[in-house]
Amino acid sequence: VQPMRLVMNLGAGERGGVITIRNTRDQQLPVEMAVLKRQVAPDGSQTFTPADDQFLVFPPQALIAPGQNQGVRFEFIGDPSITESQAYVLQVQEVPVLREGFSGVLTVYNFGVALYYTPERPRTALRVEEVSREGDVVAFSVSNSGNDFAILSQRGLTLTAGGERRAIAPDQLGELIENPIVPPNGVRHFRMTLTNLPAGPVQVEVGPAPR
């Protein structure tokens, strides 16, 4: 499924787009689409609630021939006057097909395309709070007083301990923390384990926003 992440400025009239599903198997692939609203709690846990009534998706179901592609168009039809960004997931769900005489375990696949809808002037405003340390484990909170989602794995971090500064690149940070999203007007609590960090208190700084 491509792309896996789309950002649309709803305030500027961007309501929808197209994803492409490719069937790499040697058999037909039946799939159906569903849209869920995504909410992220401070501890990183996520809640997904049905949001099909806020979207038009065509086709809602498809049977994709072996080696072929299927385009799926989606459009947001909810209230466009949002004041802060909203996150959704467009799910592509494989429909299980039980063939005659089959016995055993049937594996089906479910792909989620992340959809972010922003107001006309999206911005993030991050602040690091409540930094603590227990050995190699560094815990910290990040608040976001802006109206847009921030993704820490796109920004990286800089840690200072014992007079030494250590930069953690965005791709490395994505492996150290779970669910790097900080929602608009929200807060997230993070924990990461770092080896060979100098002794003493730790300061944490968030890197600049991606351009």
C-alpha positions as CSV (number, residue, x, y, z in Angstrom):
1,V,0.0,0.0,0.0
2,Q,1.4,3.4,-1.0
3,P,1.8,6.0,0.4
4,M,1.6,5.0,4.1
5,R,1.2,8.6,5.4
6,L,-0.5,11.6,4.0
7,V,-0.8,15.2,5.4
8,M,-3.6,17.4,4.0
9,N,-4.3,21.1,4.9
10,L,-8.0,21.0,5.3
11,G,-8.1,24.7,6.0
12,A,-6.7,25.3,2.5
13,G,-9.3,23.0,0.9
14,E,-7.3,19.8,0.7
15,R,-9.9,17.2,1.4
16,G,-8.7,13.9,-0.1
17,G,-6.3,11.9,-2.2
18,V,-5.6,8.5,-3.7
19,I,-3.7,5.4,-2.3
20,T,-2.6,2.5,-4.4
21,I,-2.9,-1.1,-3.4
22,R,-0.7,-3.7,-5.2
23,N,-1.5,-7.4,-5.2
24,T,1.9,-9.2,-5.2
25,R,0.3,-12.7,-4.9
26,D,-0.6,-15.2,-7.6
27,Q,-4.2,-15.2,-6.6
28,Q,-7.0,-12.6,-6.5
29,L,-6.9,-10.4,-3.4
30,P,-10.3,-9.2,-1.9
31,V,-10.0,-6.1,0.2
32,E,-12.3,-3.7,2.0
33,M,-11.7,-0.2,3.3
34,A,-12.6,1.4,6.6
35,V,-11.7,4.8,8.2
36,L,-11.0,5.2,11.9
37,K,-10.3,8.3,14.0
38,R,-7.0,8.1,15.9
39,Q,-6.5,9.6,19.4
40,V,-3.2,9.3,21.3
41,A,-3.1,9.3,25.2
42,P,-0.2,10.8,27.2
43,D,1.2,7.3,27.8
44,G,1.3,6.6,24.0
45,S,-1.7,4.2,24.0
46,Q,-4.1,4.8,21.1
47,T,-7.8,4.7,20.7
48,F,-9.5,4.1,17.3
49,T,-13.2,4.9,16.7
50,P,-15.1,4.4,13.5
51,A,-15.2,7.5,11.2
52,D,-16.7,6.2,8.0
53,D,-19.5,8.8,8.2
54,Q,-16.8,11.5,7.8
55,F,-15.3,10.2,4.6
56,L,-16.3,9.1,1.1
57,V,-14.1,6.1,0.0
58,F,-14.3,4.6,-3.5
59,P,-14.3,1.8,-4.1
60,P,-15.2,0.6,-0.6
61,Q,-14.4,-2.9,-1.7
62,A,-12.2,-4.3,-4.4
63,L,-11.1,-7.6,-5.9
64,I,-7.5,-7.1,-7.2
65,A,-6.1,-9.4,-9.8
66,P,-2.7,-11.0,-9.3
67,G,0.1,-8.6,-10.0
68,Q,-2.3,-5.7,-10.5
69,N,-2.8,-2.3,-8.8
70,Q,-6.0,-0.8,-7.4
71,G,-6.4,2.9,-6.7
72,V,-8.6,4.0,-3.9
73,R,-9.8,7.5,-3.6
74,F,-10.9,9.1,-0.3
75,E,-12.4,12.4,0.6
76,F,-13.1,14.1,3.9
77,I,-16.8,15.2,4.1
78,G,-16.9,16.3,7.8
79,D,-16.7,19.9,9.2
80,P,-13.8,21.6,7.5
81,S,-13.6,24.4,10.1
82,I,-11.2,22.5,12.4
83,T,-9.0,24.5,14.8
84,E,-6.5,21.8,15.5
85,S,-5.1,18.9,13.5
86,Q,-7.0,15.6,13.4
87,A,-5.6,12.1,12.8
88,Y,-7.3,9.2,11.0
89,V,-6.3,5.8,9.7
90,L,-7.5,4.5,6.3
91,Q,-7.5,0.7,6.8
92,V,-7.1,-1.7,3.9
93,Q,-8.4,-5.0,5.2
94,E,-8.0,-8.3,3.5
95,V,-11.2,-10.2,3.3
96,P,-10.7,-13.8,4.4
97,V,-11.7,-16.4,1.8
98,L,-12.2,-20.0,3.0
99,R,-11.7,-22.4,0.1
100,E,-13.4,-25.8,-0.1
101,G,-11.6,-28.4,1.9
102,F,-9.4,-25.9,3.7
103,S,-8.3,-26.7,7.3
104,G,-5.7,-24.9,9.3
105,V,-4.8,-21.3,10.3
106,L,-5.8,-18.5,7.8
107,T,-3.6,-15.4,7.9
108,V,-5.1,-12.1,6.7
109,Y,-3.4,-8.7,6.4
110,N,-4.5,-5.3,7.5
111,F,-2.6,-2.1,6.4
112,G,-3.2,1.3,7.9
113,V,-2.6,4.5,6.0
114,A,-2.0,7.5,8.4
115,L,-4.1,10.5,7.4
116,Y,-3.4,13.9,9.1
117,Y,-5.8,16.8,8.5
118,T,-4.4,20.2,9.5
119,P,-6.0,23.7,9.9
120,E,-4.9,26.4,7.5
121,R,-1.9,27.5,9.6
122,P,-0.6,24.5,11.4
123,R,2.1,24.9,14.0
124,T,3.8,23.0,16.8
125,A,5.1,24.5,20.1
126,L,7.0,21.9,22.1
127,R,8.4,22.1,25.6
128,V,10.3,19.4,27.4
129,E,9.2,18.8,31.0
130,E,9.8,16.5,34.0
131,V,13.1,15.0,32.9
132,S,14.3,12.2,35.2
133,R,16.9,9.4,35.2
134,E,17.2,5.9,36.6
135,G,20.5,4.5,35.5
136,D,20.4,4.1,31.8
137,V,16.7,4.9,31.6
138,V,15.8,8.6,30.8
139,A,12.2,9.6,31.3
140,F,10.8,12.9,30.0
141,S,7.5,14.6,29.0
142,V,6.9,16.8,26.0
143,S,4.0,19.2,25.9
144,N,2.6,20.7,22.6
145,S,0.7,24.0,22.9
146,G,0.4,24.2,19.1
147,N,-2.5,23.2,16.9
148,D,-0.7,20.5,14.9
149,F,0.8,17.1,15.6
150,A,4.5,16.8,16.2
151,I,6.4,13.7,15.4
152,L,9.6,13.4,17.5
153,S,11.1,10.8,15.2
154,Q,11.3,13.5,12.5
155,R,13.1,16.0,14.8
156,G,15.6,14.1,16.9
157,L,16.8,15.0,20.4
158,T,19.9,16.3,22.1
159,L,20.8,15.1,25.6
160,T,23.2,16.8,28.0
161,A,24.7,14.8,30.9
162,G,28.0,15.3,32.8
163,G,29.0,18.2,30.5
164,E,28.7,16.0,27.4
165,R,26.1,16.6,24.7
166,R,24.8,13.7,22.7
167,A,22.6,14.1,19.6
168,I,20.1,11.4,18.8
169,A,19.2,11.4,15.1
170,P,15.6,11.1,14.0
171,D,16.0,7.6,12.6
172,Q,17.7,6.4,15.8
173,L,15.1,8.0,18.0
174,G,12.4,6.1,16.2
175,E,14.0,2.9,17.5
176,L,14.3,4.2,21.1
177,I,10.8,5.4,21.8
178,E,7.4,4.0,21.0
179,N,4.8,6.0,19.2
180,P,6.6,9.3,18.7
181,I,3.5,11.4,18.1
182,V,2.7,14.4,20.4
183,P,-0.9,15.5,19.7
184,P,-1.9,19.2,19.4
185,N,-2.6,20.9,22.8
186,G,-1.5,17.7,24.4
187,V,1.3,16.0,26.3
188,R,3.3,12.8,25.9
189,H,5.4,10.8,28.4
190,F,8.5,9.0,27.0
191,R,11.1,6.6,28.3
192,M,14.2,5.5,26.5
193,T,17.2,3.4,27.5
194,L,20.7,4.8,26.6
195,T,24.0,3.1,27.3
196,N,27.3,4.9,28.1
197,L,25.6,8.1,29.1
198,P,27.7,10.1,31.5
199,A,26.6,10.1,35.1
200,G,24.5,13.0,36.6
201,P,21.3,14.8,35.8
202,V,20.1,14.9,32.2
203,Q,18.7,17.7,30.1
204,V,16.7,17.0,27.0
205,E,16.1,19.3,24.0
206,V,13.9,18.6,21.0
207,G,15.4,19.2,17.6
208,P,14.0,21.8,15.1
209,A,10.9,21.1,13.0
210,P,11.5,19.5,9.6
211,R,11.3,21.7,6.6
